Structures are given as C-alpha cells and as structure tokens.
Amino acid sequence: MVAGFQGISESGEITTLGRGGSDTTASALGVALNAECIDIFTDVEGIMTADPRIVEDARILDTVTYNEICQLAHEGAKVIHPRAVEIAMQKNIPIRVRSTFTESNGTLVTSHNEVYGTIDITRDRLATGVTHVSGVTQFKISQAEVQVEHPALRIFQSLALADISIDFINVSPEVIMFTVKDESAQKALAVLENLGIKPQLKPNCAKISTVGAGMTGVPGVMARIVKALTEEGVDILQSSDSHTTIWVLVQKEHMHKAIRALHHYFELGSNNKGK
C-alpha cells in the first residue's frame, strides 16, 4: 500500500503533495509499473460535459483525450488533476476515472485515435465539454494612455515581482488585457498605479471554456459560440483560442446561461448522446 498524498525526498524529508496528490501518485506508479490501465476512483461516476449543478442534462463522457481532460481540468473541472494526466500521457497509458460507489465504467482517458477494449473513441464531435472559472477581474489598459517605455514588459515584470498570477492575456499595439483573481485585483491595481498606469477594471467576471479535440482546424466554431451567446444576450468581454479550446470572458451574472447555451448549442446533453 502506498500513501497517495505523501512524498519523500532523497534526503528523507516527508511532505504532502497538495491537491491532486493521490491522482498524481497513481499515475506515477502506473507508469513505473508499465500498467495496462490506471483506475482513478473518486466520488463521481466520471467526467461530465459540464457542471451538473448548472446544466441539468450534463452527462458522463464515455471517452476523452489526454489533451481534452488536461484542458478541462486546467479550466475549472475538478475531477482529476492535470499533472496526473500528463504523467500517464508520456507513456500512453489509459486512465479510467470511475466511482468508488458504483460499478459504472466511468470515463476513459486516452489518445485520440486509440481503440481500448471495444471502445473506439475516434469521433466527429466538435466540443467535448464546457467548463468555467469564476471570480476573476478583467484589466484593460490603453497603450496610447501609457507613458512608460515598453509598457507590456514593465507591466508584466512588475506583476510577476509582486507574485500576482495573471491569465487570459491579450496584447496588441492598442490595448493590453488580462485577468486576475478577484482577491488579487486591488494588489494588481496598486502595482500598476505605482507605474503611473490607470487600467479599466471589470470585476466579477467568469472565464468559460469550450473544449474539444474535434474543433482543430474546423471553420466556424467561433461563429457558433458567438451565435449561441448572442441569442442569449450574453456579451463577450474578451476571447482567445488554442487548437482544442476557445475561451470567452463574460460577466459572472451571465455565467450560468452562457454555459447552458454553449452546452445546448454543441449538443452535449444526455438527449444528444451518440450524435
């Protein structure tokens, strides 16, 4: 038996591993033992398409790719720690996230084109899930109003020295935008004001992520997101994308209806299973 949340250094020092330590331990052991599969037992039956407390017809995913679950975990889903996935991915060992209390098969996490057992997880779905992070403040800085030299460099270096973590970063010749957690907003504001910079702040925002390996290279995905949110009267304050994720920033008061709209528009609910 191995304590899943503790580790020991080469000099014999024992420490707890922090959030996700048990998941990470399981993956490390699975890789070390060259396991066929790593089972992560938790208090839910698998990874869901959205938070079921927000979306009534959210369903358990049969399969997701390593990259998709890392994105979902980094952007708010709490079922498995992304580091555990990254470790297993290095050796291409499948992970199954399943419930301690039921016999459900749970969710299989593996590579996008792999067949595991009788499950072929190649598919044409654009989106796999919608997740969110709330309680963030948007900072918006007009470059034309900044008098310091190399403003982006000065801003980001100063925030880093103040140990302030920033996210959702957009830099253009006209504007610099980023977000911080609400609780760090006043500290970040003080840092910028010390530089002579007066940013526009928009507190109480939420970052919503639409994740799916199937969207890579597919035209029109952003258009669908904008259409879904526009029809619900949700303003997009900021957006960004990667190969498998599109992020939008909205006011927190619009978060629930935005998540529901995207979940419905991409047909992720239980009534659409198999589509």
SVG drawing of the C-alpha trace seen along z (x, -y; Angstrom):
<svg xmlns="http://www.w3.org/2000/svg" viewBox="-33 -59 53 64">
<polyline fill="none" stroke="black" stroke-width="0.4" points="0.0,0.0 1.2,-3.5 0.1,-6.7 -1.3,-8.6 -0.9,-12.1 2.6,-12.0 6.1,-12.0 9.7,-11.7 12.8,-13.4 16.2,-11.7 17.3,-13.1 14.3,-11.5 12.1,-14.6 8.4,-13.8 5.8,-16.2 2.2,-16.2 1.8,-16.6 -1.1,-19.1 -4.3,-19.0 -4.4,-16.0 -1.5,-14.2 -3.3,-10.9 -4.1,-11.1 -0.5,-12.0 0.8,-9.1 -1.4,-6.7 -0.2,-7.8 3.4,-7.8 3.1,-4.2 1.2,-3.1 4.0,-4.5 6.7,-3.0 5.0,0.5 4.1,0.2 0.4,0.8 -2.2,1.6 -4.5,-1.0 -4.7,-3.3 -8.0,-3.5 -8.7,-6.7 -11.6,-6.1 -13.4,-9.2 -16.8,-10.3 -18.4,-10.9 -19.1,-8.4 -16.8,-10.0 -16.0,-13.2 -19.1,-15.2 -19.8,-17.5 -20.5,-20.4 -21.1,-21.1 -24.4,-19.2 -25.3,-21.9 -25.6,-24.4 -26.6,-22.2 -29.4,-19.7 -28.8,-17.4 -25.0,-17.2 -23.8,-13.7 -20.9,-11.5 -18.4,-11.2 -17.5,-7.7 -14.2,-8.8 -12.0,-11.9 -8.5,-12.5 -5.5,-13.3 -5.4,-16.8 -9.1,-17.4 -9.1,-16.4 -6.0,-18.5 -7.8,-21.5 -11.0,-20.7 -9.0,-20.3 -6.9,-23.4 -10.0,-25.5 -12.2,-24.5 -13.1,-20.8 -12.0,-19.2 -12.4,-15.5 -8.7,-14.7 -5.5,-16.7 -3.9,-17.6 -0.5,-16.6 -1.7,-13.0 -2.9,-13.0 0.3,-14.5 2.3,-11.7 0.2,-8.9 0.2,-10.6 4.0,-10.4 3.8,-6.6 0.4,-6.5 -1.2,-4.6 -5.0,-4.9 -6.7,-6.3 -10.2,-5.4 -12.0,-7.8 -14.7,-6.0 -16.8,-6.0 -15.8,-4.2 -19.5,-3.5 -20.9,-2.1 -20.0,0.4 -20.1,-2.2 -17.4,-2.1 -16.7,-5.8 -14.7,-7.8 -11.8,-6.5 -8.9,-8.9 -6.5,-8.0 -5.1,-9.2 -7.5,-10.5 -7.1,-7.6 -6.7,-4.7 -9.1,-1.8 -9.1,-0.4 -11.1,2.8 -14.2,2.5 -14.3,-1.3 -13.3,-3.3 -13.1,-6.9 -12.5,-8.4 -15.4,-10.7 -16.6,-13.8 -17.9,-15.8 -16.7,-19.4 -16.9,-20.0 -16.4,-17.6 -17.3,-19.8 -17.9,-23.2 -16.2,-24.3 -15.7,-27.6 -13.7,-29.6 -15.5,-32.4 -14.4,-35.2 -11.9,-37.0 -11.3,-40.6 -10.5,-41.9 -7.8,-44.6 -7.8,-46.7 -5.0,-49.1 -4.9,-51.5 -1.4,-51.6 -2.0,-55.2 -2.5,-56.4 0.6,-54.7 3.6,-57.0 6.2,-54.4 8.6,-52.8 7.9,-49.3 4.6,-49.2 3.8,-45.4 7.3,-44.5 7.0,-46.9 3.5,-45.7 4.1,-42.0 7.5,-42.2 6.1,-44.3 3.1,-42.0 5.5,-39.0 7.7,-40.6 4.6,-41.2 3.8,-37.5 0.5,-38.1 -0.7,-35.4 -2.3,-36.6 -4.4,-34.8 -6.3,-35.3 -3.7,-37.6 -4.2,-39.6 -1.6,-42.1 -2.0,-44.3 -0.5,-47.7 -3.7,-49.3 -4.6,-47.5 -3.3,-45.1 -5.9,-42.9 -5.6,-40.2 -7.4,-38.8 -6.5,-38.2 -8.5,-36.5 -10.9,-39.0 -8.9,-38.8 -5.7,-39.9 -7.3,-42.8 -6.6,-45.6 -3.0,-44.5 -2.5,-44.4 -4.2,-47.8 -1.7,-49.3 1.2,-47.8 0.1,-49.4 -0.8,-52.8 2.8,-52.8 3.9,-52.7 1.6,-55.6 -0.9,-53.4 -4.6,-53.6 -6.3,-50.5 -10.0,-49.9 -11.2,-47.2 -14.2,-44.9 -14.7,-42.7 -17.0,-39.7 -16.3,-38.0 -16.2,-34.4 -14.0,-32.6 -15.9,-29.9 -14.0,-27.3 -15.4,-25.2 -13.1,-22.2 -12.9,-19.7 -10.2,-18.0 -12.7,-17.9 -12.6,-21.6 -9.0,-21.7 -8.9,-23.2 -12.7,-23.3 -14.0,-26.7 -16.9,-28.3 -16.6,-27.1 -16.1,-30.6 -19.1,-31.8 -21.2,-29.1 -20.1,-30.3 -20.8,-33.9 -24.3,-32.9 -25.1,-30.8 -24.2,-33.6 -25.7,-36.4 -29.1,-34.6 -29.0,-34.6 -28.0,-38.2 -24.5,-37.5 -21.8,-40.0 -18.3,-38.6 -15.8,-40.8 -12.7,-39.0 -11.8,-35.8 -8.9,-33.6 -8.3,-30.2 -6.0,-27.2 -6.2,-24.1 -8.7,-22.4 -10.2,-25.2 -12.0,-28.5 -12.2,-30.8 -14.7,-33.7 -14.9,-36.1 -18.4,-37.1 -19.9,-38.9 -20.4,-36.4 -24.2,-37.2 -24.4,-35.8 -22.2,-32.7 -24.9,-30.1 -27.0,-31.0 -23.8,-31.2 -22.7,-27.7 -26.2,-26.3 -26.3,-27.9 -23.0,-26.5 -23.7,-23.1 -27.1,-23.0 -25.7,-24.5 -23.0,-21.9 -25.5,-19.1 -23.6,-17.8 -26.6,-16.9 -27.9,-13.4 -30.6,-13.7 -27.9,-14.1 -25.7,-11.1 -24.4,-9.4 -25.0,-12.3"/>
</svg>
